[in-house]
Amino acid sequence: MRTDLTREMWRAATADAAERLVLPDVDEKALAGLKFSEALPRHLAVATLASRLADLEGALRTLEEPTRFNVIERQ
């Protein structure tokens, strides 16, 4: 974590995080290894793999969990 991160900054950054979730990028090697990749248009292959790799429900559950923010004073 950043050393200058405050509780308020964290809350502001995570307040609308659920609305900003995106699918992950897909590696070219993963696309090449996709069964029937030659038969699929590239955008469908990317969308298929990205949706398989993503855990959007898990991310949403994590964002709903309570957060503890600890500040450690350095001397």
Backbone atoms as SQL, in Angstrom:
CREATE TABLE atoms (id INTEGER PRIMARY KEY, chain TEXT, resi INTEGER, resn TEXT, atom TEXT, x REAL, y REAL, z REAL);
INSERT INTO atoms VALUES
  (1, 'A', 1, 'MET', 'N', 0.841, -1.185, 0.000),
  (2, 'A', 1, 'MET', 'CA', 0.000, 0.000, 0.000),
  (3, 'A', 1, 'MET', 'C', 0.886, 1.248, 0.000),
  (4, 'A', 2, 'ARG', 'N', 0.326, 2.281, -0.477),
  (5, 'A', 2, 'ARG', 'CA', 1.032, 3.564, -0.454),
  (6, 'A', 2, 'ARG', 'C', 1.131, 4.059, 0.987),
  (7, 'A', 3, 'THR', 'N', 2.218, 4.706, 1.290),
  (8, 'A', 3, 'THR', 'CA', 2.405, 5.199, 2.653),
  (9, 'A', 3, 'THR', 'C', 1.574, 6.446, 2.935),
  (10, 'A', 4, 'ASP', 'N', 1.114, 7.122, 1.884),
  (11, 'A', 4, 'ASP', 'CA', 0.324, 8.342, 2.090),
  (12, 'A', 4, 'ASP', 'C', -1.185, 8.100, 1.985),
  (13, 'A', 5, 'LEU', 'N', -1.581, 6.840, 1.879),
  (14, 'A', 5, 'LEU', 'CA', -3.000, 6.504, 1.726),
  (15, 'A', 5, 'LEU', 'C', -3.754, 6.763, 3.029),
  (16, 'A', 6, 'THR', 'N', -4.856, 7.480, 2.926),
  (17, 'A', 6, 'THR', 'CA', -5.689, 7.761, 4.096),
  (18, 'A', 6, 'THR', 'C', -6.995, 6.982, 3.997),
  (19, 'A', 7, 'ARG', 'N', -7.691, 6.884, 5.104),
  (20, 'A', 7, 'ARG', 'CA', -8.982, 6.211, 5.136),
  (21, 'A', 7, 'ARG', 'C', -9.944, 6.869, 4.147),
  (22, 'A', 8, 'GLU', 'N', -9.929, 8.174, 4.082),
  (23, 'A', 8, 'GLU', 'CA', -10.824, 8.905, 3.185),
  (24, 'A', 8, 'GLU', 'C', -10.484, 8.622, 1.721),
  (25, 'A', 9, 'MET', 'N', -9.200, 8.554, 1.418),
  (26, 'A', 9, 'MET', 'CA', -8.786, 8.237, 0.044),
  (27, 'A', 9, 'MET', 'C', -9.253, 6.834, -0.341),
  (28, 'A', 10, 'TRP', 'N', -9.117, 5.883, 0.600),
  (29, 'A', 10, 'TRP', 'CA', -9.553, 4.502, 0.359),
  (30, 'A', 10, 'TRP', 'C', -11.050, 4.445, 0.093),
  (31, 'A', 11, 'ARG', 'N', -11.815, 5.126, 0.932),
  (32, 'A', 11, 'ARG', 'CA', -13.275, 5.123, 0.759),
  (33, 'A', 11, 'ARG', 'C', -13.675, 5.743, -0.570),
  (34, 'A', 12, 'ALA', 'N', -13.029, 6.829, -0.946),
  (35, 'A', 12, 'ALA', 'CA', -13.348, 7.480, -2.218),
  (36, 'A', 12, 'ALA', 'C', -13.007, 6.564, -3.398),
  (37, 'A', 13, 'ALA', 'N', -11.888, 5.866, -3.295),
  (38, 'A', 13, 'ALA', 'CA', -11.446, 4.999, -4.390),
  (39, 'A', 13, 'ALA', 'C', -12.322, 3.759, -4.536),
  (40, 'A', 14, 'THR', 'N', -12.868, 3.270, -3.417),
  (41, 'A', 14, 'THR', 'CA', -13.654, 2.038, -3.474),
  (42, 'A', 14, 'THR', 'C', -15.160, 2.275, -3.515),
  (43, 'A', 15, 'ALA', 'N', -15.590, 3.520, -3.365),
  (44, 'A', 15, 'ALA', 'CA', -17.029, 3.817, -3.299),
  (45, 'A', 15, 'ALA', 'C', -17.779, 3.329, -4.543),
  (46, 'A', 16, 'ASP', 'N', -17.229, 3.554, -5.710),
  (47, 'A', 16, 'ASP', 'CA', -17.916, 3.153, -6.943),
  (48, 'A', 16, 'ASP', 'C', -17.135, 2.057, -7.683),
  (49, 'A', 17, 'ALA', 'N', -16.282, 1.337, -6.977),
  (50, 'A', 17, 'ALA', 'CA', -15.441, 0.319, -7.614),
  (51, 'A', 17, 'ALA', 'C', -16.271, -0.764, -8.300),
  (52, 'A', 18, 'ALA', 'N', -17.403, -1.118, -7.722),
  (53, 'A', 18, 'ALA', 'CA', -18.241, -2.160, -8.325),
  (54, 'A', 18, 'ALA', 'C', -18.726, -1.761, -9.718),
  (55, 'A', 19, 'GLU', 'N', -18.906, -0.475, -9.931),
  (56, 'A', 19, 'GLU', 'CA', -19.361, 0.014, -11.233),
  (57, 'A', 19, 'GLU', 'C', -18.219, 0.090, -12.241),
  (58, 'A', 20, 'ARG', 'N', -16.973, -0.007, -11.753),
  (59, 'A', 20, 'ARG', 'CA', -15.816, 0.120, -12.640),
  (60, 'A', 20, 'ARG', 'C', -15.118, -1.209, -12.901),
  (61, 'A', 21, 'LEU', 'N', -15.711, -2.318, -12.479),
  (62, 'A', 21, 'LEU', 'CA', -15.099, -3.620, -12.733),
  (63, 'A', 21, 'LEU', 'C', -15.077, -3.902, -14.230),
  (64, 'A', 22, 'VAL', 'N', -13.987, -4.459, -14.691),
  (65, 'A', 22, 'VAL', 'CA', -13.842, -4.788, -16.109),
  (66, 'A', 22, 'VAL', 'C', -13.325, -6.222, -16.232),
  (67, 'A', 23, 'LEU', 'N', -13.497, -6.795, -17.382),
  (68, 'A', 23, 'LEU', 'CA', -12.968, -8.124, -17.645),
  (69, 'A', 23, 'LEU', 'C', -11.456, -8.038, -17.809),
  (70, 'A', 24, 'PRO', 'N', -10.737, -9.101, -17.462),
  (71, 'A', 24, 'PRO', 'CA', -9.276, -9.079, -17.570),
  (72, 'A', 24, 'PRO', 'C', -8.806, -9.130, -19.019),
  (73, 'A', 25, 'ASP', 'N', -7.567, -8.684, -19.223),
  (74, 'A', 25, 'ASP', 'CA', -6.946, -8.814, -20.538),
  (75, 'A', 25, 'ASP', 'C', -6.647, -10.286, -20.787),
  (76, 'A', 26, 'VAL', 'N', -6.673, -10.665, -22.038),
  (77, 'A', 26, 'VAL', 'CA', -6.437, -12.060, -22.417),
  (78, 'A', 26, 'VAL', 'C', -5.114, -12.153, -23.150),
  (79, 'A', 27, 'ASP', 'N', -4.286, -13.083, -22.739),
  (80, 'A', 27, 'ASP', 'CA', -2.974, -13.297, -23.335),
  (81, 'A', 27, 'ASP', 'C', -3.118, -13.973, -24.701),
  (82, 'A', 28, 'GLU', 'N', -2.237, -13.612, -25.610),
  (83, 'A', 28, 'GLU', 'CA', -2.273, -14.202, -26.956),
  (84, 'A', 28, 'GLU', 'C', -2.078, -15.719, -26.924),
  (85, 'A', 29, 'LYS', 'N', -1.249, -16.196, -26.007),
  (86, 'A', 29, 'LYS', 'CA', -1.025, -17.647, -25.895),
  (87, 'A', 29, 'LYS', 'C', -2.307, -18.352, -25.468),
  (88, 'A', 30, 'ALA', 'N', -3.058, -17.716, -24.598),
  (89, 'A', 30, 'ALA', 'CA', -4.325, -18.309, -24.168),
  (90, 'A', 30, 'ALA', 'C', -5.301, -18.366, -25.335),
  (91, 'A', 31, 'LEU', 'N', -5.302, -17.333, -26.150),
  (92, 'A', 31, 'LEU', 'CA', -6.180, -17.342, -27.329),
  (93, 'A', 31, 'LEU', 'C', -5.798, -18.456, -28.284),
  (94, 'A', 32, 'ALA', 'N', -4.508, -18.607, -28.486),
  (95, 'A', 32, 'ALA', 'CA', -4.038, -19.651, -29.405),
  (96, 'A', 32, 'ALA', 'C', -4.398, -21.039, -28.886),
  (97, 'A', 33, 'GLY', 'N', -4.442, -21.207, -27.570),
  (98, 'A', 33, 'GLY', 'CA', -4.748, -22.508, -26.989),
  (99, 'A', 33, 'GLY', 'C', -6.227, -22.800, -26.867),
  (100, 'A', 34, 'LEU', 'N', -7.060, -21.828, -27.184),
  (101, 'A', 34, 'LEU', 'CA', -8.504, -22.017, -27.080),
  (102, 'A', 34, 'LEU', 'C', -8.976, -23.004, -28.138),
  (103, 'A', 35, 'LYS', 'N', -9.752, -23.979, -27.696),
  (104, 'A', 35, 'LYS', 'CA', -10.285, -24.969, -28.626),
  (105, 'A', 35, 'LYS', 'C', -11.150, -24.251, -29.664),
  (106, 'A', 36, 'PHE', 'N', -10.995, -24.579, -30.893),
  (107, 'A', 36, 'PHE', 'CA', -11.740, -23.989, -32.013),
  (108, 'A', 36, 'PHE', 'C', -11.425, -22.507, -32.199),
  (109, 'A', 37, 'SER', 'N', -10.243, -22.054, -31.744),
  (110, 'A', 37, 'SER', 'CA', -9.906, -20.635, -31.869),
  (111, 'A', 37, 'SER', 'C', -9.870, -20.180, -33.329),
  (112, 'A', 38, 'GLU', 'N', -9.507, -21.069, -34.216),
  (113, 'A', 38, 'GLU', 'CA', -9.455, -20.717, -35.637),
  (114, 'A', 38, 'GLU', 'C', -10.851, -20.438, -36.197),
  (115, 'A', 39, 'ALA', 'N', -11.851, -21.072, -35.627),
  (116, 'A', 39, 'ALA', 'CA', -13.210, -20.932, -36.142),
  (117, 'A', 39, 'ALA', 'C', -13.944, -19.730, -35.552),
  (118, 'A', 40, 'LEU', 'N', -13.429, -19.193, -34.449),
  (119, 'A', 40, 'LEU', 'CA', -14.106, -18.069, -33.788),
  (120, 'A', 40, 'LEU', 'C', -13.545, -16.737, -34.245),
  (121, 'A', 41, 'PRO', 'N', -14.409, -15.752, -34.427),
  (122, 'A', 41, 'PRO', 'CA', -13.881, -14.402, -34.646),
  (123, 'A', 41, 'PRO', 'C', -13.091, -13.981, -33.398),
  (124, 'A', 42, 'ARG', 'N', -12.033, -13.218, -33.595),
  (125, 'A', 42, 'ARG', 'CA', -11.142, -12.841, -32.499),
  (126, 'A', 42, 'ARG', 'C', -11.896, -12.218, -31.327),
  (127, 'A', 43, 'HIS', 'N', -12.826, -11.298, -31.590),
  (128, 'A', 43, 'HIS', 'CA', -13.516, -10.622, -30.492),
  (129, 'A', 43, 'HIS', 'C', -14.350, -11.597, -29.656),
  (130, 'A', 44, 'LEU', 'N', -14.885, -12.649, -30.278),
  (131, 'A', 44, 'LEU', 'CA', -15.636, -13.651, -29.516),
  (132, 'A', 44, 'LEU', 'C', -14.705, -14.530, -28.685),
  (133, 'A', 45, 'ALA', 'N', -13.541, -14.858, -29.236),
  (134, 'A', 45, 'ALA', 'CA', -12.570, -15.651, -28.491),
  (135, 'A', 45, 'ALA', 'C', -12.076, -14.873, -27.273),
  (136, 'A', 46, 'VAL', 'N', -11.781, -13.588, -27.452),
  (137, 'A', 46, 'VAL', 'CA', -11.328, -12.748, -26.343),
  (138, 'A', 46, 'VAL', 'C', -12.423, -12.648, -25.280),
  (139, 'A', 47, 'ALA', 'N', -13.647, -12.410, -25.711),
  (140, 'A', 47, 'ALA', 'CA', -14.765, -12.287, -24.764),
  (141, 'A', 47, 'ALA', 'C', -14.998, -13.594, -24.015),
  (142, 'A', 48, 'THR', 'N', -14.883, -14.708, -24.704),
  (143, 'A', 48, 'THR', 'CA', -15.077, -16.014, -24.071),
  (144, 'A', 48, 'THR', 'C', -14.026, -16.259, -22.992),
  (145, 'A', 49, 'LEU', 'N', -12.759, -16.048, -23.333),
  (146, 'A', 49, 'LEU', 'CA', -11.697, -16.282, -22.352),
  (147, 'A', 49, 'LEU', 'C', -11.751, -15.278, -21.205),
  (148, 'A', 50, 'ALA', 'N', -12.014, -14.033, -21.506),
  (149, 'A', 50, 'ALA', 'CA', -12.076, -13.020, -20.449),
  (150, 'A', 50, 'ALA', 'C', -13.173, -13.346, -19.452),
  (151, 'A', 51, 'SER', 'N', -14.320, -13.795, -19.947),
  (152, 'A', 51, 'SER', 'CA', -15.410, -14.130, -19.028),
  (153, 'A', 51, 'SER', 'C', -15.088, -15.376, -18.208),
  (154, 'A', 52, 'ARG', 'N', -14.315, -16.297, -18.778),
  (155, 'A', 52, 'ARG', 'CA', -13.903, -17.488, -18.024),
  (156, 'A', 52, 'ARG', 'C', -12.874, -17.142, -16.947),
  (157, 'A', 53, 'LEU', 'N', -12.018, -16.177, -17.240),
  (158, 'A', 53, 'LEU', 'CA', -10.959, -15.791, -16.298),
  (159, 'A', 53, 'LEU', 'C', -11.470, -14.902, -15.170),
  (160, 'A', 54, 'ALA', 'N', -12.519, -14.163, -15.442),
  (161, 'A', 54, 'ALA', 'CA', -13.008, -13.182, -14.477),
  (162, 'A', 54, 'ALA', 'C', -13.772, -13.845, -13.339),
  (163, 'A', 55, 'ASP', 'N', -13.679, -13.225, -12.191),
  (164, 'A', 55, 'ASP', 'CA', -14.494, -13.629, -11.047),
  (165, 'A', 55, 'ASP', 'C', -15.180, -12.365, -10.539),
  (166, 'A', 56, 'LEU', 'N', -16.083, -11.844, -11.346),
  (167, 'A', 56, 'LEU', 'CA', -16.745, -10.591, -10.994),
  (168, 'A', 56, 'LEU', 'C', -17.601, -10.740, -9.748),
  (169, 'A', 57, 'GLU', 'N', -18.253, -11.883, -9.587),
  (170, 'A', 57, 'GLU', 'CA', -19.058, -12.103, -8.375),
  (171, 'A', 57, 'GLU', 'C', -18.174, -12.097, -7.131),
  (172, 'A', 58, 'GLY', 'N', -17.015, -12.745, -7.214),
  (173, 'A', 58, 'GLY', 'CA', -16.077, -12.749, -6.103),
  (174, 'A', 58, 'GLY', 'C', -15.555, -11.353, -5.806),
  (175, 'A', 59, 'ALA', 'N', -15.286, -10.591, -6.853),
  (176, 'A', 59, 'ALA', 'CA', -14.825, -9.220, -6.656),
  (177, 'A', 59, 'ALA', 'C', -15.893, -8.384, -5.975),
  (178, 'A', 60, 'LEU', 'N', -17.136, -8.555, -6.389),
  (179, 'A', 60, 'LEU', 'CA', -18.231, -7.807, -5.755),
  (180, 'A', 60, 'LEU', 'C', -18.389, -8.195, -4.289),
  (181, 'A', 61, 'ARG', 'N', -18.288, -9.492, -3.994),
  (182, 'A', 61, 'ARG', 'CA', -18.370, -9.934, -2.597),
  (183, 'A', 61, 'ARG', 'C', -17.243, -9.324, -1.770),
  (184, 'A', 62, 'THR', 'N', -16.051, -9.280, -2.338),
  (185, 'A', 62, 'THR', 'CA', -14.908, -8.706, -1.642),
  (186, 'A', 62, 'THR', 'C', -15.124, -7.224, -1.361),
  (187, 'A', 63, 'LEU', 'N', -15.676, -6.520, -2.323),
  (188, 'A', 63, 'LEU', 'CA', -15.924, -5.081, -2.137),
  (189, 'A', 63, 'LEU', 'C', -16.980, -4.822, -1.069),
  (190, 'A', 64, 'GLU', 'N', -17.863, -5.789, -0.848),
  (191, 'A', 64, 'GLU', 'CA', -18.909, -5.623, 0.160),
  (192, 'A', 64, 'GLU', 'C', -18.429, -5.970, 1.571),
  (193, 'A', 65, 'GLU', 'N', -17.269, -6.613, 1.673),
  (194, 'A', 65, 'GLU', 'CA', -16.740, -7.003, 2.977),
  (195, 'A', 65, 'GLU', 'C', -16.328, -5.764, 3.773),
  (196, 'A', 66, 'PRO', 'N', -16.465, -5.814, 5.101),
  (197, 'A', 66, 'PRO', 'CA', -15.988, -4.708, 5.916),
  (198, 'A', 66, 'PRO', 'C', -14.469, -4.575, 5.792),
  (199, 'A', 67, 'THR', 'N', -13.985, -3.381, 5.927),
  (200, 'A', 67, 'THR', 'CA', -12.565, -3.107, 5.788),
  (201, 'A', 67, 'THR', 'C', -12.006, -2.536, 7.079),
  (202, 'A', 68, 'ARG', 'N', -10.849, -3.005, 7.430),
  (203, 'A', 68, 'ARG', 'CA', -10.154, -2.441, 8.586),
  (204, 'A', 68, 'ARG', 'C', -8.963, -1.659, 8.058),
  (205, 'A', 69, 'PHE', 'N', -8.845, -0.430, 8.479),
  (206, 'A', 69, 'PHE', 'CA', -7.769, 0.430, 8.026),
  (207, 'A', 69, 'PHE', 'C', -6.853, 0.713, 9.207),
  (208, 'A', 70, 'ASN', 'N', -5.638, 0.204, 9.165),
  (209, 'A', 70, 'ASN', 'CA', -4.686, 0.410, 10.251),
  (210, 'A', 70, 'ASN', 'C', -3.613, 1.393, 9.815),
  (211, 'A', 71, 'VAL', 'N', -3.271, 2.283, 10.682),
  (212, 'A', 71, 'VAL', 'CA', -2.199, 3.242, 10.425),
  (213, 'A', 71, 'VAL', 'C', -1.061, 2.905, 11.369),
  (214, 'A', 72, 'ILE', 'N', 0.104, 2.665, 10.807),
  (215, 'A', 72, 'ILE', 'CA', 1.285, 2.356, 11.607),
  (216, 'A', 72, 'ILE', 'C', 2.197, 3.573, 11.572),
  (217, 'A', 73, 'GLU', 'N', 2.455, 4.087, 12.715),
  (218, 'A', 73, 'GLU', 'CA', 3.347, 5.243, 12.827),
  (219, 'A', 73, 'GLU', 'C', 4.779, 4.770, 12.774),
  (220, 'A', 74, 'ARG', 'N', 5.553, 5.341, 11.884),
  (221, 'A', 74, 'ARG', 'CA', 6.979, 5.001, 11.788),
  (222, 'A', 74, 'ARG', 'C', 7.779, 6.017, 12.579),
  (223, 'A', 75, 'GLN', 'N', 8.755, 5.522, 13.273),
  (224, 'A', 75, 'GLN', 'CA', 9.592, 6.431, 14.064),
  (225, 'A', 75, 'GLN', 'C', 10.935, 6.622, 13.463);
